[in-house]
Amino acid sequence: MSQPLVKKDDDRDDEAEYSPFLGIEKGAVLQEARVFNDPQLDARRCSQVITKLLYLLNQGETFTKTEATEVFFSVTKLFQSRDLGLRRMVYLIIKELSPSADEVIIVTSSLMKDMNSKTDMYRANAIRVLCRITDGTLLTQIERYLKQAIVDKNPVVASAALVSGIHILQTNPEIVKRWSNEVQEAVQSRAALVQFHALALLHQIRQNDRLAVSKLVTSLTRGNVRSPLAQCLLIRYTSQVIRESGNNTQSGDRPFYDYLESCLRHKSEMVIFEAARAITELNGVTSRELTPAITVLQLFLSSSKPVLRFAAVRTLNKVAMTHPMAVTNCNIDMESLLSDQNRSIATLAITTLLKTGNESSVDRLMKQITNFMSDIADEFKIVVVEAIRSLCLKFPLKYRSLMNFLSNILREEGGFDYKKAVVDSIVILIRDIPDAKESGLLHLCEFIEDCEFTYLSTQILHFLGVEGPKTSDPSKYIRYIYNRVHLENATVRAGAVSTLAKFGAAVDELKPRIFILLRRCLFDSDDEVRDRATLYLNTLGGDGSVVETDKDVKDFLFGSFDIPLVNLETSLKNYEPSEEAFDIDSVPREVKSQPLAEKKAPGKKPTGLGAPPSGPPSTADAYERLLLSIPEFANFGKLFKSSEPVELTEAETEYAVNVVKHIFDRHVVFQYNCTNTIPEQLLEDVIVIVDASEAEEFSEVFSKPLRSLPYDSPGQTFVGFEKPEGLSIAGKFSNVLKFIVKEVDPTTGETEDDGVEDEYQLEDLEVVTADYMLKVGVSNFRSAWESIGPDCERVDEYGLGPRESLAEAVNTVINLLGMQPCEVS
């Protein structure tokens, strides 16, 4: 109705879009709506005006209360018309206007009359409108008619009642649950659409009762569900029951699998595909179970229908991630799809082939992909590039042909995301395949000669500075780097200066040449370039000054910057200029990382060249200042980490207590944050008695009580423990809050002199491995990892239990160990 129509322009061969609603205004349409009040109704004209009103509503146009009311009352007069087309438009506009409760009464009688009409079209539409605009009170009055409509002989009426029931279930579930018998009867209907809607409603009624859903699935899988749509629904519900049943796949006892397999022989293609997809998504599916599903999907690959080819190849693409060998039999069929007119199908086919291909087929695939890449958009090219990267890591001996392919497509036209995906892939291959380092670096050097993206140029230069000096002939990269100083913008020139300095620090033979090049940079027009050149000449000794040791120079140039930039920015903003210089060691290293499921952003996170980790400002500096203000803790050394607060009391109890665990090298301090929630009480001499009998390697050395805790005024009490130096010792602690209670007069605020000793049991507290783990941002994880010796390695074993997905397992590891994924992976 509101979709633009296509009109052929007589003067041009191309087709132009034309909309009959172009330029309509709300005011003009409301004026036209006066036609509803004419004594002699023009059904055709009234329908056109309602169409315009519906278009305005669907485009987001808002009607004032007065405007909506006037239109609604005018529309109700159209019930006197006998024109079927106009009556259908009246039903639509009433639904969209969503009249208020007092207005609904006016139209209810007309709708109920239509609901009992002999015209089936009136009955079906009246049911839909009544259920949409009425509240629970009126629904109870028409419930009898709705139950009759569910088992009506006319499938249109029955479907209307069932679909209305699905909507009502969200707001008035108690009413719909009383229709179970009628819905159960409708499930056995011979009408396909009625059976489909009845099954959907019956499942929603029982969805919170796992046993009832299981019984429903059991009864229907043994019966005869005629509707293909209902059969697809039943397959989905069956898959849900299988997932929740905790079946024993090792013994082959998987409930309902035989039913899913029997659906693969159904005459309807949608049922066959739904069953095949359900089988491939079973938890712990075996190769034997996959075989029949893969067979039917292979047949779909050669179908004449594009939708079937797309569905089949997309499902096989997902299967190839976990069971690549099971998909290899389909490779020949998928190779024929590389020339498919639908580029989505072709892209999925090539990425699946890259996942399932063997080493001998790599060269043949590369030839086919070369012709294929020029015909697809950047978004599809990125998918192919990522698949090629995975293939190269799988078959490292084939790195030459794959690296050459990546280098060739890097020179072709493309957007930033596409070029970055290729560069990231080359970087990862250089890092993971040592033999590919020199050729890969040369490919990157050739690319920056013509690179139009500043970000990529600077990141490549940074990577060259790290990896280039490690090659057998570092001097061959100097020309490419120095060319950037002359031919690029200031940002890239500054990056090139830093890269030259890294070569000079790492390769003694190149140092004199680097000095000459850096001195030339002193005359650059940009301040940043000149400052960097001056700094590096001074650091390397190129200006005749006394230089630091080689170790200090290399630490300065190559050391990983492990301070989160957000934390550094916050500390610099909080720094007050004084005679004491800014201490970079005072910047907290901890970053707060989000759970994996929450990291979904519009674009993919960088994986190759990466980006510096960032996070919200930490409160570690505030905790450290608090602890340093207490003399007893001043000699504990530097604070390593402070945990998030752990609640030790239930919500809305008399006393609210949480604890923060402060970790030092030889000590652990518990900071108990206490709040008194009773206005008539004052607490004095508040202390937490900690029982460390289940933490034998901890010994209490100090406790600091809280002298007074008035109503709704938080306070802290501290307990310090000593532990073996440098070891991550776990332990469990029991806690009892002890205090003296004094009554307070709520009117005068005066406190009684005498108090009563009392205590309050708190939850147990545990010190775990995660408390000794600090989330530190590392810009180059591989370099940092390789620089750590074997003495830093710790081996332990943990059980994660059964997990639904890899993402959930990773989140569990993060929570268990307090770590974060490396390089924002």
ROFISE-172459 format. One line per 4 residues: number of its first residue (from 1); for each residue z, y, x of C-alpha. Coordinates in Angstrom, 2 decimals. Layout:
ROFISE-172459
NUM	Z,Y,X; ...
END
This chain:
ROFISE-172459
1	0.00,0.00,0.00; 0.96,2.45,2.76; -1.22,0.93,5.48; -4.12,3.13,6.61
5	-7.53,2.13,5.33; -10.55,1.84,7.58; -13.48,4.07,6.68; -16.92,3.90,8.26
9	-18.15,7.24,9.58; -21.82,7.69,8.68; -22.51,9.85,11.73; -20.83,7.60,14.29
13	-20.91,3.93,15.13; -17.17,3.61,15.82; -14.59,3.15,13.10; -12.08,5.88,12.33
17	-8.72,5.41,10.65; -8.33,7.14,7.32; -5.21,7.30,5.14; -5.31,8.36,1.47
21	-1.75,9.70,1.90; -2.67,12.10,4.71; -1.08,15.51,4.20; 0.88,14.80,1.01
25	4.07,16.81,0.54; 7.25,15.95,-1.32; 7.24,19.11,-3.44; 3.69,18.55,-4.66
29	4.39,14.88,-5.51; 7.54,15.82,-7.47; 5.43,18.26,-9.47; 2.95,15.45,-10.17
33	5.86,13.24,-11.35; 6.03,15.37,-14.52; 3.20,13.18,-15.77; 5.85,10.55,-16.59
37	7.05,12.79,-19.44; 3.63,13.13,-21.15; 3.54,11.89,-24.77; 0.33,9.96,-24.02
41	0.96,8.06,-20.78; -1.90,7.63,-18.33; -0.98,4.31,-16.70; -3.43,4.68,-13.80
45	-2.28,8.21,-12.92; 1.41,7.23,-13.24; 0.86,4.31,-10.86; -0.76,6.62,-8.31
49	2.18,9.06,-8.44; 4.71,6.21,-8.01; 2.67,4.97,-5.04; 2.97,8.39,-3.40
53	6.74,8.47,-4.08; 7.13,5.03,-2.51; 5.09,6.16,0.51; 7.35,9.18,1.02
57	10.48,7.00,0.76; 9.11,4.44,3.23; 8.24,7.23,5.69; 11.90,8.31,5.75
61	11.61,11.28,3.41; 14.98,12.05,1.81; 15.41,13.08,-1.81; 18.33,15.23,-2.91
65	20.69,13.88,-5.55; 19.12,16.14,-8.20; 15.55,15.19,-7.24; 16.31,11.46,-7.23
69	18.06,11.68,-10.60; 15.18,13.58,-12.21; 12.62,11.08,-10.90; 14.79,8.15,-12.02
73	15.19,9.43,-15.60; 11.47,10.18,-15.80; 10.60,6.69,-14.57; 12.80,5.03,-17.20
77	10.51,6.49,-19.90; 7.66,4.37,-18.51; 9.26,1.19,-19.92; 7.53,2.03,-23.19
81	4.15,1.34,-21.55; 2.72,-2.19,-21.91; 0.53,-1.92,-18.79; 1.45,-4.80,-16.42
85	0.43,-2.96,-13.26; 2.48,0.12,-14.15; 5.51,-2.03,-15.04; 5.44,-3.60,-11.56
89	5.37,-0.14,-9.98; 8.33,0.90,-12.15; 10.33,-2.07,-10.85; 9.53,-1.08,-7.24
93	10.48,2.58,-7.58; 13.79,1.74,-9.31; 14.72,-0.59,-6.45; 13.88,2.04,-3.84
97	15.68,4.91,-5.58; 18.96,2.89,-5.62; 20.48,4.71,-8.61; 24.22,5.34,-8.83
101	26.54,3.29,-11.05; 26.51,5.76,-13.95; 22.69,5.92,-13.88; 22.25,2.12,-13.74
105	23.69,1.81,-17.26; 20.71,3.69,-18.67; 18.16,1.22,-17.36; 20.26,-1.96,-17.61
109	19.39,-2.66,-21.24; 15.65,-2.37,-20.54; 15.92,-4.70,-17.53; 17.98,-7.28,-19.44
113	15.42,-7.19,-22.21; 12.68,-7.87,-19.65; 14.80,-10.64,-18.10; 14.66,-12.50,-21.42
117	11.02,-11.63,-22.07; 8.31,-14.21,-22.64; 6.25,-12.63,-19.86; 7.18,-14.44,-16.63
121	6.16,-11.51,-14.46; 8.63,-9.27,-16.31; 11.41,-11.87,-16.00; 11.02,-12.41,-12.25
125	10.86,-8.72,-11.36; 13.68,-7.75,-13.72; 15.95,-10.31,-12.03; 15.15,-8.91,-8.57
129	15.79,-5.30,-9.66; 19.00,-6.04,-11.59; 20.52,-7.95,-8.69; 19.57,-5.14,-6.33
133	21.03,-2.21,-8.25; 24.06,-3.66,-10.07; 27.61,-4.19,-8.83; 29.90,-7.20,-9.18
137	31.18,-6.19,-12.63; 27.76,-6.30,-14.25; 26.76,-9.40,-12.28; 29.43,-11.43,-14.06
141	27.84,-10.43,-17.38; 24.36,-11.60,-16.38; 25.50,-14.60,-14.32; 24.64,-17.02,-17.15
145	21.04,-15.76,-17.23; 20.75,-16.02,-13.44; 21.92,-19.65,-13.42; 19.37,-20.47,-16.10
149	16.66,-18.71,-14.11; 17.40,-20.83,-11.01; 16.35,-24.00,-12.87; 13.55,-22.30,-14.81
153	10.28,-24.22,-15.08; 8.31,-21.25,-13.81; 8.51,-21.24,-9.98; 8.09,-17.46,-9.75
157	11.19,-16.89,-11.90; 13.21,-19.56,-10.09; 12.31,-18.14,-6.66; 13.21,-14.63,-7.79
161	16.68,-15.82,-8.86; 17.23,-17.77,-5.63; 16.16,-14.88,-3.37; 18.41,-12.56,-5.37
165	21.24,-15.04,-4.80; 20.67,-14.85,-1.02; 21.10,-11.05,-1.18; 24.09,-11.16,-3.53
169	25.84,-13.66,-1.23; 26.35,-10.87,1.32; 28.33,-8.69,-1.12; 29.67,-11.01,-3.84
173	29.90,-14.50,-2.32; 32.42,-15.78,-4.87; 29.86,-15.37,-7.67; 27.01,-17.15,-5.86
177	29.23,-20.08,-4.78; 29.62,-20.97,-8.46; 25.88,-21.69,-8.65; 25.98,-24.71,-6.29
181	25.00,-27.27,-8.95; 21.99,-25.27,-10.10; 20.90,-24.57,-6.51; 21.29,-28.27,-5.67
185	19.01,-29.08,-8.60; 16.47,-26.49,-7.43; 16.33,-28.17,-4.00; 14.70,-31.14,-5.73
189	12.03,-28.93,-7.33; 8.39,-29.92,-6.92; 7.42,-26.27,-6.31; 7.20,-25.60,-2.57
193	8.51,-22.05,-2.63; 11.41,-22.88,-4.94; 12.50,-25.75,-2.71; 12.31,-23.49,0.36
197	14.43,-20.70,-1.17; 16.90,-23.17,-2.72; 17.51,-24.88,0.63; 18.02,-21.52,2.36
201	20.57,-20.43,-0.28; 22.40,-23.78,-0.33; 22.79,-23.70,3.46; 24.14,-20.15,3.38
205	26.68,-21.14,0.72; 27.94,-24.00,2.92; 27.38,-22.52,6.38; 31.09,-22.04,7.13
209	31.84,-25.71,6.36; 30.43,-27.86,9.17; 31.12,-31.09,7.32; 29.30,-29.86,4.19
213	26.29,-28.77,6.28; 26.23,-32.17,7.99; 26.30,-33.94,4.61; 23.52,-31.68,3.33
217	21.33,-32.49,6.33; 22.10,-36.20,6.07; 21.15,-36.37,2.39; 17.94,-34.36,2.77
221	16.67,-36.14,5.89; 16.85,-39.39,3.92; 15.17,-37.88,0.88; 11.76,-36.39,0.32
225	11.41,-32.68,1.09; 7.90,-31.80,-0.07; 7.64,-28.16,0.91; 6.49,-27.61,4.54
229	8.51,-24.38,4.67; 11.64,-26.22,3.47; 10.92,-28.97,6.00; 10.88,-26.37,8.80
233	14.22,-25.01,7.59; 15.65,-28.52,7.47; 14.53,-29.16,11.05; 16.37,-26.02,12.18
237	19.53,-27.03,10.32; 19.24,-30.52,11.80; 19.03,-29.04,15.32; 22.16,-27.02,14.58
241	24.05,-30.14,13.49; 22.91,-31.99,16.64; 24.16,-29.15,18.85; 27.55,-29.09,17.13
245	28.02,-32.84,16.94; 28.90,-33.32,20.62; 26.63,-36.33,20.83; 26.61,-38.85,23.61
249	23.15,-38.43,25.10; 23.86,-40.84,27.98; 24.16,-43.79,25.62; 21.12,-42.63,23.68
253	23.23,-42.07,20.55; 21.78,-38.76,19.39; 22.12,-38.30,15.60; 19.01,-37.30,13.62
257	16.66,-37.62,16.60; 14.65,-40.24,14.69; 14.17,-37.74,11.89; 12.88,-35.07,14.29
261	10.50,-37.59,15.84; 9.22,-38.65,12.41; 8.39,-35.00,11.63; 5.94,-35.06,14.54
265	3.72,-37.21,12.28; 3.84,-34.78,9.33; 0.55,-33.60,7.84; 1.55,-29.93,8.13
269	0.96,-28.29,11.53; 3.91,-25.91,11.13; 6.30,-28.84,10.56; 4.89,-30.69,13.59
273	5.34,-27.66,15.82; 8.86,-26.92,14.51; 9.92,-30.51,15.23; 8.36,-30.45,18.71
277	10.08,-27.18,19.55; 13.43,-28.48,18.23; 13.17,-31.58,20.44; 12.36,-29.55,23.56
281	15.40,-27.31,22.95; 17.93,-30.14,22.56; 20.86,-29.97,24.98; 20.44,-32.50,27.77
285	17.10,-33.73,26.44; 15.74,-36.69,28.41; 12.17,-37.35,29.57; 11.90,-40.22,27.08
289	12.86,-37.90,24.21; 10.48,-35.20,25.40; 7.39,-37.42,25.63; 6.37,-37.48,21.92
293	6.93,-33.72,21.59; 4.85,-32.97,24.71; 2.07,-35.21,23.35; 1.66,-33.24,20.10
297	1.91,-29.92,21.92; -0.87,-31.10,24.23; -3.07,-31.72,21.17; -2.35,-28.19,19.94
301	-3.66,-26.78,23.25; -7.19,-27.73,22.23; -6.82,-26.47,18.63; -9.38,-24.03,17.24
305	-6.53,-21.86,15.87; -5.27,-19.25,18.38; -1.77,-19.24,16.84; -1.37,-22.98,17.51
309	-2.64,-22.65,21.08; -0.24,-19.77,21.70; 2.75,-21.57,20.15; 2.06,-24.73,22.14
313	1.57,-23.08,25.53; 4.63,-20.84,25.07; 6.81,-23.85,24.28; 5.40,-25.80,27.24
317	6.07,-22.77,29.44; 9.77,-22.92,28.52; 9.90,-26.70,29.05; 8.32,-26.28,32.50
321	11.37,-24.30,33.62; 13.66,-27.32,33.25; 11.32,-30.35,33.13; 8.17,-29.44,35.11
325	7.17,-33.07,35.66; 7.10,-33.70,31.90; 4.43,-31.02,31.47; 2.08,-32.07,34.29
329	0.04,-34.28,31.93; -1.02,-31.10,30.11; -2.33,-29.32,33.22; -6.00,-30.13,32.62
333	-5.81,-28.83,29.05; -4.04,-25.68,30.21; -6.64,-24.98,32.89; -9.23,-24.73,30.12
337	-7.11,-21.98,28.53; -7.49,-19.67,31.55; -10.70,-18.38,30.01; -9.18,-18.02,26.53
341	-10.12,-14.76,24.80; -6.46,-14.22,23.93; -4.97,-12.87,27.17; -1.42,-13.78,26.13
345	-2.44,-17.43,25.89; -4.23,-17.26,29.25; -1.22,-15.64,30.95; 1.19,-18.26,29.62
349	-1.22,-21.00,30.69; -1.49,-19.75,34.28; 2.29,-19.21,34.68; 2.93,-22.71,33.31
353	0.38,-24.18,35.74; 2.09,-22.36,38.61; 5.41,-23.93,37.61; 4.04,-27.46,37.23
357	1.31,-27.56,39.91; 1.64,-29.58,43.09; 0.94,-28.47,46.67; -2.61,-29.80,46.67
361	-3.58,-27.74,43.60; -2.38,-24.38,44.94; -5.69,-23.32,46.54; -7.68,-24.21,43.41
365	-5.26,-22.26,41.22; -5.50,-19.22,43.49; -9.30,-19.11,43.08; -8.95,-19.26,39.31
369	-6.25,-16.59,39.23; -8.30,-14.18,41.36; -10.95,-13.89,38.65; -8.33,-13.91,35.94
373	-6.21,-10.98,37.22; -8.86,-8.30,36.71; -9.01,-9.00,32.96; -5.34,-8.61,32.02
377	-2.91,-5.72,31.60; -0.16,-4.84,34.09; 2.59,-6.44,31.98; 0.80,-9.81,32.17
381	0.05,-9.34,35.88; 3.77,-8.93,36.60; 4.49,-12.28,34.92; 1.80,-13.94,37.05
385	3.12,-12.34,40.26; 6.65,-13.59,39.59; 5.29,-17.10,38.96; 3.33,-16.98,42.24
389	6.48,-15.94,44.09; 8.36,-18.94,42.67; 5.47,-21.22,43.63; 5.49,-19.94,47.21
393	9.23,-20.56,47.52; 8.62,-24.06,46.14; 5.79,-24.81,48.64; 6.57,-22.64,51.72
397	3.75,-24.23,53.76; 1.26,-22.54,51.44; 2.58,-19.08,52.22; -0.65,-17.94,53.94
401	-2.92,-18.26,50.92; -0.27,-16.94,48.54; 0.63,-14.02,50.81; -3.05,-13.12,51.20
405	-3.44,-13.20,47.43; -0.48,-10.84,46.96; -1.85,-8.53,49.64; -5.28,-8.39,47.98
409	-3.96,-7.56,44.51; -1.69,-4.94,46.09; -4.82,-2.95,47.01; -6.16,-3.05,43.46
413	-5.49,-0.43,40.79; -2.17,-0.74,38.98; 0.93,1.05,37.77; 4.29,1.44,39.48
417	6.03,-1.56,37.88; 3.15,-3.86,38.81; 2.98,-2.64,42.42; 6.75,-2.87,42.75
421	6.71,-6.47,41.47; 4.14,-7.38,44.16; 6.08,-5.59,46.92; 9.34,-7.21,45.81
425	7.66,-10.62,45.91; 6.38,-10.06,49.47; 9.84,-8.88,50.57; 11.52,-11.97,49.12
429	8.98,-14.27,50.78; 9.56,-12.52,54.13; 13.30,-13.03,53.79; 13.14,-16.65,52.64
433	10.19,-17.97,54.70; 10.59,-17.07,58.42; 6.97,-17.93,59.26; 5.75,-15.37,56.74
437	7.62,-12.45,58.30; 4.98,-10.97,60.63; 2.00,-11.31,58.31; 4.05,-10.02,55.37
441	5.25,-6.95,57.28; 1.68,-6.14,58.30; 0.56,-6.40,54.67; 3.30,-3.93,53.70
445	2.29,-1.56,56.53; -1.32,-1.62,55.34; -0.17,-0.93,51.78; 1.85,2.20,52.62
449	-1.28,3.69,54.21; -2.59,4.27,50.68; 0.59,4.01,48.59; 0.89,6.74,45.97
453	4.49,5.94,44.98; 7.19,7.71,47.03; 9.92,5.26,46.02; 7.95,2.23,47.19
457	7.00,3.92,50.48; 10.61,4.78,51.34; 11.87,1.33,50.39; 9.19,-0.38,52.49
461	10.04,1.87,55.46; 13.72,0.97,55.09; 12.84,-2.73,55.01; 10.58,-2.33,58.06
465	13.49,-0.78,59.95; 15.63,-3.85,59.28; 13.08,-6.64,59.78; 10.49,-5.10,62.13
469	12.63,-5.05,65.31; 13.31,-8.79,64.86; 9.62,-9.75,65.25; 7.91,-10.90,68.46
473	5.95,-7.63,68.85; 7.77,-4.71,67.18; 5.52,-2.10,68.83; 2.57,-2.84,66.51
477	4.44,-1.34,63.55; 5.18,2.01,65.22; 1.72,3.46,64.54; 2.00,2.76,60.80
481	5.47,4.30,60.65; 4.65,7.45,62.65; 1.54,8.07,60.53; 3.89,8.57,57.58
485	5.49,11.52,59.43; 2.16,13.37,59.36; 0.53,12.24,56.15; 3.28,12.01,53.53
489	5.67,14.19,51.54; 9.08,15.23,52.89; 10.98,12.30,51.35; 8.72,9.70,52.96
493	8.67,11.61,56.27; 12.48,11.55,56.37; 12.44,7.80,55.70; 9.93,7.29,58.50
497	12.20,9.17,60.95; 15.12,6.87,60.09; 12.93,3.80,60.55; 11.74,5.00,63.99
501	15.38,5.48,65.03; 16.21,1.91,64.01; 13.38,0.58,66.20; 14.65,2.70,69.10
505	18.20,1.39,68.74; 17.19,-2.26,68.40; 14.38,-2.48,71.01; 15.19,-0.96,74.43
509	11.56,-1.14,75.60; 10.50,1.15,72.75; 13.26,3.73,73.23; 11.30,6.18,75.50
513	8.36,6.14,73.08; 10.67,6.67,70.13; 12.31,9.64,71.87; 8.92,11.34,72.23
517	8.08,10.77,68.56; 11.48,11.98,67.35; 11.22,15.17,69.46; 7.91,15.93,67.74
521	9.72,15.63,64.40; 12.03,18.51,65.41; 9.21,20.91,64.49; 8.71,19.54,60.96
525	8.68,22.05,58.10; 11.39,20.17,56.12; 15.09,20.60,56.86; 15.95,16.97,56.06
529	13.33,15.65,58.50; 14.50,17.98,61.30; 18.18,17.18,60.69; 17.54,13.44,60.82
533	15.51,13.74,64.00; 18.28,15.79,65.63; 20.98,13.34,64.49; 19.14,10.27,65.76
537	18.21,11.87,69.09; 21.87,12.70,69.59; 22.97,9.23,68.54; 20.45,7.45,70.78
541	20.90,9.80,73.74; 17.41,11.24,73.58; 18.67,14.82,73.93; 20.50,14.13,77.20
545	23.96,13.92,75.64; 26.52,11.19,76.29; 25.78,8.39,73.83; 28.13,6.03,72.14
549	28.11,2.29,72.88; 25.18,0.18,71.71; 27.47,-1.49,69.19; 28.49,1.85,67.65
553	24.86,2.98,67.45; 23.73,-0.25,65.77; 26.67,-0.20,63.38; 25.72,3.35,62.41
557	22.03,2.55,61.90; 22.12,-1.03,60.65; 25.58,-1.42,59.17; 25.61,-2.14,55.46
561	26.82,0.80,53.39; 29.42,-1.05,51.35; 30.78,1.94,49.43; 29.52,2.31,45.83
565	27.75,5.66,45.58; 29.47,6.52,42.30; 32.89,6.04,43.93; 31.84,8.14,46.95
569	30.59,10.93,44.67; 33.84,10.92,42.69; 35.99,11.04,45.86; 33.93,13.92,47.29
573	34.30,15.88,44.04; 38.08,15.31,44.09; 38.39,16.27,47.77; 40.05,19.64,48.29
577	38.98,21.41,51.52; 41.82,21.56,54.01; 42.55,21.11,57.70; 42.58,17.35,57.14
581	39.04,15.95,57.29; 37.64,13.81,54.49; 38.52,10.15,55.15; 35.73,7.83,54.03
585	38.16,4.89,54.23; 39.99,6.40,51.25; 36.98,5.77,48.98; 37.61,2.67,46.82
589	35.18,-0.21,47.41; 35.71,-1.92,44.08; 33.01,-1.71,41.41; 33.36,-2.81,37.81
593	30.49,-5.10,36.81; 29.45,-5.81,33.22; 29.18,-9.38,31.86; 25.74,-10.93,32.27
597	24.95,-10.87,28.53; 25.56,-7.07,28.47; 23.24,-6.26,31.36; 20.12,-6.15,29.22
601	18.33,-2.91,29.90; 14.86,-1.76,28.94; 13.49,-2.64,32.36; 14.18,-5.48,34.77
605	16.72,-4.96,37.54; 15.21,-4.74,41.06; 15.35,-8.02,42.96; 13.23,-7.53,46.07
609	13.93,-4.16,47.65; 16.94,-3.77,45.38; 18.97,-0.78,44.42; 22.46,0.29,45.52
613	25.11,-1.11,43.20; 26.83,1.40,41.03; 29.84,1.37,38.75; 32.42,3.60,37.09
617	35.02,5.35,39.22; 37.91,3.07,40.14; 41.58,3.88,39.49; 42.61,2.24,42.77
621	43.23,5.62,44.44; 45.58,6.65,41.61; 47.54,3.40,41.92; 47.74,3.83,45.72
625	49.16,7.35,45.39; 51.75,6.04,42.90; 52.86,3.22,45.22; 52.99,5.48,48.30
629	55.39,7.74,46.40; 57.92,4.87,46.32; 59.62,4.58,49.77; 60.24,0.84,49.46
633	56.48,0.16,49.27; 55.39,2.65,51.93; 55.47,0.05,54.75; 53.45,-2.56,52.82
637	50.22,-1.28,54.41; 46.92,-0.40,52.75; 46.43,-1.41,49.13; 43.65,-4.02,48.91
641	43.15,-4.25,45.15; 44.76,-3.47,41.80; 44.02,-5.71,38.81; 43.25,-4.69,35.25
645	46.41,-4.48,33.06; 47.49,-7.86,31.66; 49.30,-7.77,28.30; 52.67,-9.57,28.28
649	53.57,-8.83,24.65; 51.86,-9.20,21.30; 50.43,-6.16,19.53; 52.81,-4.16,17.31
653	56.02,-5.65,18.73; 59.25,-3.70,19.39; 58.45,-3.28,23.08; 54.95,-3.14,24.57
657	54.67,-4.36,28.16; 51.66,-4.91,30.38; 51.49,-5.57,34.11; 49.17,-4.51,36.92
661	49.03,-6.75,40.01; 48.77,-4.79,43.30; 47.56,-6.92,46.22; 48.50,-6.11,49.83
665	47.91,-8.18,52.97; 51.45,-9.66,53.04; 52.81,-8.52,49.69; 52.15,-8.51,45.95
669	53.67,-5.80,43.74; 53.95,-6.18,39.96; 53.87,-2.86,38.10; 55.29,-3.39,34.60
673	54.20,-0.62,32.22; 56.75,-0.47,29.39; 56.72,1.40,26.08; 59.59,1.63,23.59
677	58.19,1.67,20.03; 61.52,2.00,18.14; 62.46,5.66,17.36; 66.16,4.84,16.80
681	66.66,3.36,20.30; 66.92,4.55,23.90; 66.56,1.92,26.63; 68.33,2.37,29.99
685	68.34,0.41,33.26; 65.13,-1.34,32.31; 64.15,-4.13,34.70; 62.01,-7.25,34.58
689	63.71,-10.41,35.88; 60.98,-12.54,37.46; 61.40,-16.29,37.93; 59.14,-17.46,40.78
693	60.19,-21.13,40.73; 56.55,-22.12,40.07; 55.34,-19.88,42.91; 57.26,-21.29,45.85
697	55.37,-19.39,48.57; 56.34,-16.02,47.06; 59.74,-14.52,47.81; 61.11,-11.45,46.02
701	61.89,-8.59,48.42; 62.50,-5.61,46.16; 62.77,-4.48,42.54; 62.84,-0.92,41.21
705	64.38,-0.49,37.72; 63.47,2.19,35.20; 66.49,4.41,34.54; 65.55,5.54,31.02
709	62.87,4.63,28.47; 62.87,6.97,25.42; 60.82,6.32,22.30; 57.03,6.39,22.79
713	57.28,7.56,26.40; 55.73,5.00,28.81; 57.51,4.16,32.04; 57.17,1.77,34.96
717	59.39,-0.74,36.68; 58.30,-2.57,39.85; 58.98,-5.93,41.48; 57.68,-6.72,44.98
721	57.07,-10.15,46.52; 56.27,-11.26,50.04; 53.59,-13.92,50.66; 51.95,-15.58,53.69
725	49.77,-13.07,55.52; 46.04,-13.12,54.81; 46.15,-16.11,52.44; 45.03,-16.19,48.80
729	48.11,-17.84,47.32; 48.21,-18.54,43.58; 51.37,-18.81,41.52; 52.91,-18.60,38.05
733	55.80,-16.25,37.18; 58.13,-16.15,34.16; 59.26,-12.70,32.99; 62.26,-11.47,31.02
737	62.71,-7.78,30.15; 66.40,-6.76,30.50; 67.85,-3.40,29.42; 70.77,-1.57,27.80
741	70.14,-0.43,24.20; 71.68,2.81,22.95; 71.37,3.94,19.34; 69.73,7.33,18.68
745	70.34,9.48,15.60; 66.81,10.14,14.28; 67.83,13.44,12.62; 69.76,15.08,15.48
749	68.29,13.13,18.41; 71.78,12.51,19.85; 72.37,9.26,21.77; 75.53,7.16,21.50
753	77.57,6.80,24.69; 78.08,3.06,24.45; 75.20,0.65,24.81; 74.60,-3.08,24.42
757	72.89,-5.29,27.00; 69.85,-7.06,25.61; 66.81,-8.94,26.84; 63.28,-9.63,25.59
761	61.16,-12.63,26.58; 57.71,-11.73,27.97; 54.62,-13.86,28.46; 54.16,-15.72,31.75
765	52.10,-14.08,34.48; 49.74,-15.76,36.95; 48.37,-14.65,40.30; 44.96,-16.33,40.64
769	42.05,-16.46,43.09; 40.24,-13.60,41.34; 43.11,-11.24,42.21; 42.24,-11.56,45.90
773	38.54,-10.90,45.34; 37.15,-7.37,45.69; 33.76,-6.54,44.17; 31.97,-4.75,46.99
777	28.48,-3.32,46.74; 26.18,-4.67,49.48; 22.73,-3.08,49.81; 21.31,-5.98,51.87
781	23.11,-9.17,50.90; 21.10,-11.51,53.18; 21.78,-9.40,56.26; 25.48,-9.14,55.43
785	25.69,-12.89,54.75; 24.04,-13.84,58.04; 26.39,-11.55,59.99; 29.46,-13.46,58.75
789	30.61,-16.29,60.99; 31.67,-19.80,59.87; 35.35,-18.84,60.26; 35.08,-16.78,57.06
793	34.00,-19.77,54.96; 36.34,-21.20,52.34; 35.58,-24.34,50.33; 37.22,-25.26,47.02
797	36.29,-27.09,43.85; 36.51,-25.78,40.27; 35.59,-27.24,36.90; 33.65,-25.02,34.50
801	33.55,-27.49,31.61; 30.53,-27.76,29.28; 28.54,-24.52,28.90; 25.74,-23.62,26.51
805	23.58,-21.78,29.04; 23.22,-20.72,32.66; 24.22,-17.15,31.74; 27.49,-18.41,30.24
809	28.18,-20.53,33.34; 27.58,-17.53,35.62; 29.94,-15.39,33.52; 32.57,-18.13,33.83
813	32.24,-18.16,37.62; 32.51,-14.35,37.70; 35.67,-14.40,35.56; 37.17,-17.33,37.46
817	36.60,-16.00,40.98; 36.42,-12.26,40.31; 33.05,-12.00,42.06; 29.83,-10.24,41.09
821	26.18,-11.39,41.26; 24.56,-10.42,44.57; 21.76,-7.83,44.64; 22.20,-7.16,40.90
825	20.56,-10.51,40.10
END
